[in-house]
């Protein structure tokens, strides 16, 4: 009876020696190549070279090595079909029963900052995926392993039963096709970006499991957290959790919203988020001042919220935050004293994030719908105030202009219909997600109250008529910023003039659904 054979060729050598030894102890011959063969033989494990099997030399710098009928015939041949077995015997092809292969490090290569296109191309594996796919297709008879985490299970079954179970082989085959699909998706993405292709006819996406979640948006929904296979540094997926219980589905979405808002500001800034909308945003000369402004913006809604600070958390801020119930605090770092104070709350999640990466290339947004996917680039336009147009008789003052700029940066992150009332350093009132614009205006102004007689108002989209401007004018709003573009713009302009409001058109809309 022909001995069973295993083909082992891996770039990741983790656990491979013990795996090969385990197979040899069960009477399995090892076929191997290159660095894997050297590593195994160094440990005294006898191996057969690919050339001994194919009787054909490796060529073209290793590009052509395993692409041979004596390899793929041994992988694809069905043991239950006489015609297959006769062909194998006629051409002296021995069956290969185990395949342990992982691929050239394409992902790791393209993640290097100085990688060249030639280097990336040379790290596209051809023989490896071909062997994996052949073995996975023929999983009825072949055990294929692509993940070192599966070595132990395979060895246990082989030692106990002489072979793996069909259920295990099916499971491993499915993992192989996920693995090669993800590998090809990265290659497709890299080459598509290299040629500047936009809106390609097919989109291939790949993500890696970061965390299994206890539940989703509600307790009866199942959920998991996946990270982009090419991680984005400035993201909740790349944040380091230093303390607290694991993140929930809603935590992750809220934290993502808060991080996006914090990206708008270079000066010390603090963002508080509740249900994916900001409830308080503050900027200041110091991070302590910014925190105080953010807290005072809405000291009620911040309860149970998420806070992002773009400067280190010190003892002073930590003592203030310790008095609140918060879900998450994200910052570049925590002082030793601050961490000691905040970590006394066992459930409070403390996370750090590299804010120096906030302006790096930003990935497209992807939103699932029933039966499909929407993809758009993020709303990260860098607008210049000199391109704005004052359309009213009264010009905004310098202080009002600064407040309008701050409010405009914030309103783009509020769910539409979105209204923000603010001064130059603090949100005062936020109206979000209403079905009509004046409803959001009323909520924002009511929340702001009379806290600032220099308050301005930002609207993410145009006013369909003059009623919102009239309401704002009656409540003492001094300046308004909006995109313009309504067929009734003139009505809004005339209403602003009536109440002495300075109105600025940006010509850019910021809907966020």
C-alpha positions as CSV (number, residue, x, y, z in Angstrom):
1,X,0.0,0.0,0.0
2,X,1.3,3.5,-1.0
3,X,2.3,5.6,2.0
4,X,0.2,8.7,2.6
5,X,1.9,11.9,1.6
6,X,1.7,15.5,2.9
7,X,2.9,18.6,0.9
8,X,4.1,21.3,3.3
9,X,5.3,24.7,2.0
10,X,4.7,27.6,4.3
11,X,5.9,31.2,4.6
12,X,4.7,31.3,8.2
13,X,6.7,28.6,10.0
14,X,4.7,28.8,13.3
15,X,4.1,25.3,14.6
16,X,5.1,23.7,11.3
17,X,7.9,21.5,12.7
18,X,5.7,20.0,15.4
19,X,3.0,19.4,12.8
20,X,5.3,17.7,10.4
21,X,6.8,15.5,13.2
22,X,3.3,14.5,14.2
23,X,2.4,13.4,10.6
24,X,5.7,11.5,10.2
25,X,5.0,9.7,13.5
26,X,1.7,8.5,11.8
27,X,3.7,7.2,8.8
28,X,3.1,10.1,6.5
29,X,5.8,11.1,4.0
30,X,6.6,14.8,3.7
31,X,7.1,16.7,0.4
32,X,8.5,20.1,0.9
33,X,10.1,23.1,-0.8
34,X,12.7,25.8,-0.2
35,X,12.9,27.4,3.2
36,X,10.3,25.0,4.7
37,X,12.3,22.0,3.6
38,X,15.5,23.4,5.2
39,X,13.6,24.2,8.4
40,X,12.2,20.6,8.6
41,X,15.5,18.9,7.8
42,X,17.3,21.0,10.3
43,X,15.0,19.4,12.9
44,X,15.8,15.9,11.5
45,X,12.5,15.5,9.7
46,X,13.1,13.6,6.4
47,X,11.6,15.3,3.3
48,X,11.1,14.7,-0.4
49,X,11.8,17.7,-2.7
50,X,9.3,18.8,-5.3
51,X,11.9,18.1,-8.0
52,X,12.0,14.4,-6.9
53,X,8.2,14.2,-7.4
54,X,8.0,16.2,-10.7
55,X,11.3,15.2,-12.2
56,X,11.4,18.8,-13.4
57,X,13.6,21.6,-12.2
58,X,12.4,24.7,-10.4
59,X,12.7,27.7,-12.8
60,X,12.1,31.4,-13.4
61,X,13.2,32.4,-9.9
62,X,10.7,30.0,-8.3
63,X,7.7,31.2,-10.3
64,X,7.4,27.7,-11.8
65,X,7.8,25.0,-9.2
66,X,4.6,23.3,-8.1
67,X,2.5,23.9,-11.2
68,X,2.9,20.4,-12.5
69,X,0.6,17.4,-13.2
70,X,2.4,15.2,-10.8
71,X,1.5,17.7,-8.0
72,X,-2.0,18.7,-9.1
73,X,-2.9,15.2,-10.3
74,X,-2.0,14.0,-6.8
75,X,-4.2,16.6,-5.3
76,X,-7.2,16.5,-7.7
77,X,-7.4,12.8,-8.4
78,X,-10.6,11.2,-7.1
79,X,-9.9,8.0,-5.2
80,X,-13.5,6.8,-5.9
81,X,-13.3,7.0,-9.7
82,X,-11.5,4.2,-11.5
83,X,-10.7,6.4,-14.5
84,X,-8.8,8.9,-12.2
85,X,-6.9,6.1,-10.4
86,X,-6.0,4.5,-13.7
87,X,-4.7,7.9,-15.0
88,X,-2.6,8.3,-11.9
89,X,-1.1,4.9,-12.2
90,X,-0.4,5.4,-15.9
91,X,1.5,8.6,-15.3
92,X,3.1,7.5,-12.1
93,X,1.2,10.1,-10.0
94,X,1.0,9.4,-6.3
95,X,-1.9,10.8,-4.3
96,X,-1.2,13.7,-1.9
97,X,-3.4,13.3,1.2
98,X,-2.5,16.4,3.2
99,X,-1.6,19.9,2.0
100,X,-0.2,22.5,4.4
101,X,0.4,25.8,2.6
102,X,0.3,29.5,3.3
103,X,1.0,32.2,0.9
104,X,3.6,34.8,0.0
105,X,3.1,37.8,2.4
106,X,1.4,40.1,-0.1
107,X,-0.5,42.0,2.6
108,X,2.5,42.6,4.7
109,X,4.5,43.7,1.6
110,X,2.0,46.3,0.4
111,X,1.6,47.7,4.0
112,X,5.3,48.8,3.9
113,X,5.5,52.6,3.3
114,X,8.3,52.3,0.7
115,X,7.0,49.3,-1.2
116,X,7.5,49.4,-5.0
117,X,5.0,48.0,-7.5
118,X,7.6,45.5,-8.7
119,X,8.0,44.2,-5.1
120,X,4.3,43.9,-4.6
121,X,3.9,42.0,-7.9
122,X,6.7,39.5,-6.9
123,X,4.8,38.8,-3.7
124,X,1.7,37.6,-5.5
125,X,1.6,33.9,-4.9
126,X,0.4,31.7,-7.8
127,X,1.5,28.1,-7.0
128,X,0.3,28.3,-3.3
129,X,-3.3,29.3,-4.1
130,X,-3.4,26.8,-6.9
131,X,-2.4,24.0,-4.6
132,X,-4.8,25.1,-1.9
133,X,-7.7,25.4,-4.3
134,X,-7.0,22.0,-5.8
135,X,-6.8,20.3,-2.4
136,X,-9.9,22.1,-1.1
137,X,-11.9,21.2,-4.2
138,X,-11.0,17.5,-3.6
139,X,-11.7,17.7,0.2
140,X,-13.6,14.4,0.0
141,X,-10.1,12.8,0.0
142,X,-7.6,15.6,0.8
143,X,-7.0,17.4,4.1
144,X,-5.9,21.0,3.5
145,X,-4.6,23.3,6.2
146,X,-3.9,27.0,5.7
147,X,-4.0,28.1,9.3
148,X,-1.5,27.0,12.0
149,X,-4.4,27.1,14.5
150,X,-5.8,23.9,12.8
151,X,-2.6,21.8,13.1
152,X,-3.6,20.4,16.5
153,X,-7.1,19.2,15.4
154,X,-5.7,17.5,12.3
155,X,-3.0,15.7,14.4
156,X,-5.5,14.6,17.0
157,X,-7.9,13.1,14.4
158,X,-5.1,11.4,12.4
159,X,-3.5,9.9,15.6
160,X,-6.9,8.6,16.8
161,X,-8.6,7.6,13.6
162,X,-5.9,7.3,11.0
163,X,-7.4,10.1,9.0
164,X,-9.4,13.3,9.5
165,X,-13.2,13.3,9.4
166,X,-15.1,14.5,6.3
167,X,-16.7,17.2,8.5
168,X,-13.3,18.5,9.4
169,X,-12.1,18.4,5.8
170,X,-15.2,20.3,4.7
171,X,-14.6,22.9,7.3
172,X,-10.9,23.3,6.4
173,X,-11.8,23.5,2.7
174,X,-14.2,26.4,3.4
175,X,-11.5,28.2,5.3
176,X,-9.2,27.8,2.4
177,X,-11.6,29.4,-0.1
178,X,-12.2,32.3,2.3
179,X,-8.4,32.7,2.6
180,X,-7.7,32.6,-1.1
181,X,-10.7,34.9,-1.8
182,X,-9.4,37.4,0.7
183,X,-5.9,37.2,-0.7
184,X,-7.2,37.8,-4.2
185,X,-9.4,40.7,-3.0
186,X,-6.3,42.5,-1.7
187,X,-4.5,42.0,-4.9
188,X,-7.5,43.2,-6.9
189,X,-7.8,46.3,-4.6
190,X,-4.0,47.1,-4.9
191,X,-4.0,46.8,-8.7
192,X,-7.3,48.7,-9.1
193,X,-5.9,51.6,-7.0
194,X,-2.6,51.5,-8.9
195,X,-4.4,52.2,-12.2
196,X,-6.8,54.7,-10.7
197,X,-9.9,52.7,-11.5
198,X,-13.1,54.3,-10.0
199,X,-16.5,52.6,-9.7
200,X,-15.2,49.3,-11.1
201,X,-17.7,46.8,-12.4
202,X,-17.0,44.5,-9.5
203,X,-16.0,45.4,-5.9
204,X,-14.2,42.8,-3.8
205,X,-13.9,43.6,-0.1
206,X,-12.2,41.6,2.6
207,X,-12.3,42.1,6.4
208,X,-10.8,40.2,9.3
209,X,-12.6,39.3,12.5
210,X,-11.5,41.5,15.3
211,X,-14.1,40.7,18.0
212,X,-17.1,38.6,18.5
213,X,-19.8,40.8,20.1
214,X,-22.2,39.8,22.9
215,X,-25.1,41.1,20.7
216,X,-25.9,43.7,18.1
217,X,-27.9,46.9,18.2
218,X,-30.4,45.1,20.4
219,X,-29.9,42.1,22.7
220,X,-31.8,39.7,20.3
221,X,-29.4,40.5,17.4
222,X,-26.2,38.7,16.7
223,X,-23.2,40.7,15.7
224,X,-19.4,40.7,15.1
225,X,-16.8,43.4,14.6
226,X,-14.6,43.1,11.5
227,X,-11.6,45.2,10.7
228,X,-10.3,46.2,7.3
229,X,-7.7,43.7,6.1
230,X,-5.4,46.7,5.5
231,X,-6.0,48.5,8.9
232,X,-6.7,52.3,9.0
233,X,-4.6,53.7,11.8
234,X,-7.0,56.5,12.8
235,X,-10.1,54.3,13.5
236,X,-11.9,52.7,16.4
237,X,-10.7,49.4,14.9
238,X,-7.1,50.4,15.5
239,X,-7.5,52.0,19.0
240,X,-5.9,50.2,21.9
241,X,-8.1,49.4,24.8
242,X,-6.3,49.9,28.1
243,X,-9.1,49.2,30.5
244,X,-12.8,48.4,30.9
245,X,-15.2,45.8,29.6
246,X,-15.4,44.8,26.0
247,X,-16.9,47.1,23.4
248,X,-20.5,46.6,22.3
249,X,-22.0,47.1,18.9
250,X,-23.4,50.5,19.8
251,X,-20.2,51.5,21.5
252,X,-18.3,50.9,18.3
253,X,-20.7,53.0,16.2
254,X,-20.8,55.9,18.7
255,X,-17.0,55.8,19.1
256,X,-16.6,55.9,15.3
257,X,-18.9,58.9,15.1
258,X,-16.9,60.7,17.8
259,X,-13.5,60.0,16.2
260,X,-14.8,61.3,12.9
261,X,-15.8,64.6,14.5
262,X,-12.5,65.0,16.4
263,X,-10.7,64.8,13.0
264,X,-12.0,68.2,12.1
265,X,-9.9,70.0,14.7
266,X,-6.2,70.7,15.1
267,X,-6.5,72.9,18.2
268,X,-7.3,71.2,21.6
269,X,-10.8,69.7,21.1
270,X,-13.2,67.5,23.0
271,X,-16.2,65.7,21.5
272,X,-19.0,64.1,23.4
273,X,-21.3,61.8,21.4
274,X,-24.6,60.1,22.2
275,X,-26.4,57.8,19.8
276,X,-24.1,58.8,16.9
277,X,-24.8,62.5,17.3
278,X,-22.6,65.0,19.1
279,X,-24.1,66.3,22.3
280,X,-21.2,68.6,23.0
281,X,-18.2,69.8,21.1
282,X,-15.7,72.3,22.6
283,X,-12.4,73.8,21.5
284,X,-10.0,75.9,23.6
285,X,-6.5,77.1,24.2
286,X,-6.0,74.0,26.4
287,X,-7.6,70.6,26.5
288,X,-9.0,71.4,30.0
289,X,-10.7,74.5,28.6
290,X,-12.0,72.4,25.6
291,X,-13.4,69.8,28.0
292,X,-15.2,72.3,30.1
293,X,-16.9,73.8,27.0
294,X,-17.9,70.4,25.7
295,X,-19.3,69.4,29.1
296,X,-21.2,72.6,29.6
297,X,-22.7,72.4,26.1
298,X,-25.1,69.7,27.3
299,X,-24.3,68.4,30.9
300,X,-27.5,66.2,30.7
301,X,-27.0,64.3,27.5
302,X,-23.3,63.6,28.2
303,X,-24.4,61.1,30.8
304,X,-23.7,57.6,29.4
305,X,-21.9,59.1,26.4
306,X,-18.6,58.7,24.7
307,X,-15.8,61.3,24.9
308,X,-12.9,61.8,22.5
309,X,-10.1,64.2,23.4
310,X,-7.3,65.0,21.0
311,X,-4.8,65.8,23.7
312,X,-3.5,63.7,26.7
313,X,-5.9,63.3,29.6
314,X,-4.4,64.7,32.7
315,X,-5.3,64.5,36.4
316,X,-7.5,67.6,36.3
317,X,-9.8,66.3,33.5
318,X,-9.8,62.8,34.8
319,X,-11.2,64.0,38.2
320,X,-14.0,65.8,36.3
321,X,-14.8,62.9,34.1
322,X,-14.7,60.5,37.1
323,X,-17.8,62.2,38.4
324,X,-19.8,61.2,35.3
325,X,-21.1,57.9,34.1
326,X,-19.4,57.5,30.7
327,X,-19.1,54.5,28.4
328,X,-15.7,55.2,26.7
329,X,-12.9,57.8,26.8
330,X,-10.6,57.9,23.8
331,X,-7.4,60.1,23.8
332,X,-3.8,60.0,22.5
333,X,-2.7,59.1,26.0
334,X,-3.5,59.2,29.7
335,X,-1.2,60.5,32.3
336,X,-0.3,58.0,35.1
337,X,-2.4,59.9,37.6
338,X,-5.4,60.2,35.1
339,X,-5.3,56.5,34.4
340,X,-5.3,55.6,38.1
341,X,-8.3,57.8,38.7
342,X,-10.4,56.6,35.7
343,X,-9.5,52.9,35.9
344,X,-11.0,52.7,39.4
345,X,-14.3,52.4,37.4
346,X,-14.0,48.8,36.3
347,X,-16.4,49.0,33.3
348,X,-15.2,52.4,31.9
349,X,-13.4,51.7,28.6
350,X,-10.2,53.7,28.3
351,X,-8.7,53.7,24.8
352,X,-5.8,55.3,23.1
353,X,-5.5,56.3,19.4
354,X,-2.8,57.8,17.3
355,X,-4.0,61.3,16.4
356,X,-1.0,62.0,14.3
357,X,-2.6,59.7,11.7
358,X,-5.9,61.6,11.6
359,X,-5.2,63.1,8.1
360,X,-4.0,59.9,6.5
361,X,-5.7,58.5,3.4
362,X,-9.4,57.9,4.3
363,X,-11.2,54.8,3.0
364,X,-14.6,54.9,1.3
365,X,-17.8,54.5,3.3
366,X,-19.7,51.4,2.8
367,X,-23.4,51.0,3.9
368,X,-25.4,47.8,3.5
369,X,-28.9,47.8,2.2
370,X,-31.3,44.9,1.5
371,X,-29.7,43.1,-1.4
372,X,-26.8,45.5,-2.0
373,X,-24.2,47.9,-0.9
374,X,-23.7,51.7,-1.2
375,X,-20.2,53.1,-1.5
376,X,-19.2,56.7,-1.4
377,X,-16.1,58.7,-0.4
378,X,-16.2,60.2,3.0
379,X,-17.4,63.8,3.5
380,X,-14.0,65.2,4.4
381,X,-13.9,68.3,2.2
382,X,-11.6,71.0,3.4
383,X,-13.5,74.2,2.7
384,X,-12.0,77.6,2.5
385,X,-13.9,80.5,4.1
386,X,-12.8,82.8,1.2
387,X,-15.0,80.7,-1.1
388,X,-18.1,81.4,1.0
389,X,-20.5,84.1,-0.1
390,X,-22.2,86.6,2.1
391,X,-25.7,87.0,0.6
392,X,-27.2,89.5,3.1
393,X,-26.8,93.2,3.7
394,X,-25.0,92.7,7.0
395,X,-21.6,91.1,6.9
396,X,-20.6,88.7,9.7
397,X,-18.2,90.1,12.3
398,X,-14.9,88.3,12.8
399,X,-16.2,86.6,15.9
400,X,-19.3,85.5,14.1
401,X,-17.3,84.2,11.2
402,X,-15.1,82.1,13.6
403,X,-18.3,80.8,15.2
404,X,-19.8,80.0,11.8
405,X,-16.7,78.0,10.8
406,X,-16.8,76.0,14.1
407,X,-20.5,75.3,13.7
408,X,-20.1,74.3,10.0
409,X,-17.4,71.8,10.9
410,X,-19.7,70.2,13.5
411,X,-23.0,70.2,11.6
412,X,-21.6,67.9,8.9
413,X,-21.5,65.1,11.5
414,X,-25.0,65.5,12.8
415,X,-27.8,63.3,11.4
416,X,-30.0,65.2,8.9
417,X,-32.0,67.3,9.1
418,X,-29.2,68.9,11.1
419,X,-29.0,72.2,12.9
420,X,-26.2,73.4,15.2
421,X,-26.3,76.6,17.3
422,X,-22.8,77.5,18.5
423,X,-20.4,80.2,19.4
424,X,-16.7,80.2,18.3
425,X,-15.7,77.5,20.9
426,X,-18.7,75.5,21.9
427,X,-21.9,73.9,20.6
428,X,-24.9,75.4,22.4
429,X,-27.8,73.5,20.8
430,X,-28.1,70.6,18.4
431,X,-31.2,69.6,16.4
432,X,-30.8,66.2,14.7
433,X,-32.7,63.8,12.6
434,X,-36.0,65.6,12.3
435,X,-38.3,65.1,9.4
436,X,-38.6,68.8,8.7
437,X,-35.9,71.5,9.0
438,X,-37.8,73.9,11.2
439,X,-38.3,71.1,13.7
440,X,-34.5,70.8,14.1
441,X,-34.1,74.6,14.2
442,X,-36.6,74.8,17.1
443,X,-34.9,71.9,19.0
444,X,-31.4,73.4,18.6
445,X,-32.5,76.9,19.6
446,X,-34.5,75.8,22.5
447,X,-31.6,73.7,23.8
448,X,-29.2,76.7,23.4
449,X,-31.6,79.0,25.3
450,X,-30.1,82.4,26.0
451,X,-26.7,81.3,27.0
452,X,-24.9,83.4,24.4
453,X,-26.1,86.5,22.7
454,X,-23.6,86.0,19.9
455,X,-24.9,82.6,18.9
456,X,-24.8,81.6,15.3
457,X,-26.7,78.8,13.5
458,X,-25.5,76.2,10.9
459,X,-27.8,74.2,8.7
460,X,-26.5,71.1,6.8
461,X,-28.7,71.8,3.8
462,X,-30.7,74.8,2.4
463,X,-33.8,76.2,4.0
464,X,-36.8,75.3,1.8
465,X,-38.5,78.5,2.8
466,X,-38.0,81.5,5.1
467,X,-39.8,80.2,8.2
468,X,-36.7,78.7,9.8
469,X,-34.8,82.0,9.3
470,X,-37.7,83.9,10.7
471,X,-37.8,81.7,13.8
472,X,-34.1,82.1,14.3
473,X,-34.3,85.8,13.9
474,X,-37.0,86.1,16.5
475,X,-34.8,84.1,19.0
476,X,-31.8,86.4,18.6
477,X,-29.6,84.4,16.2
478,X,-27.0,86.8,14.7
479,X,-25.6,84.8,11.8
480,X,-26.5,81.8,9.8
481,X,-24.4,79.5,7.5
482,X,-26.0,77.2,5.0
483,X,-25.3,75.8,1.5
484,X,-28.0,77.7,-0.4
485,X,-29.5,76.3,-3.5
486,X,-33.2,76.4,-2.7
487,X,-35.6,77.9,-5.3
488,X,-36.8,80.0,-2.4
489,X,-33.3,81.3,-1.3
490,X,-34.4,84.8,-1.9
491,X,-37.2,84.4,0.7
492,X,-34.6,83.3,3.3
493,X,-32.3,86.1,2.4
494,X,-35.0,88.7,2.7
495,X,-36.0,87.3,6.1
496,X,-32.4,87.4,7.3
497,X,-32.2,91.1,6.2
498,X,-35.5,91.8,8.1
499,X,-33.9,90.6,11.3
500,X,-30.4,91.9,10.8
501,X,-28.9,88.4,10.4
502,X,-25.7,87.9,8.4
503,X,-26.2,84.9,6.2
504,X,-23.4,82.9,4.5
505,X,-23.8,80.5,1.6
506,X,-21.1,77.7,1.2
507,X,-22.5,76.0,-1.9
508,X,-21.7,72.6,-0.3
509,X,-24.3,70.4,1.4
510,X,-23.5,68.1,4.3
511,X,-26.4,65.6,4.6
512,X,-25.7,62.7,6.9
513,X,-28.3,59.9,6.9
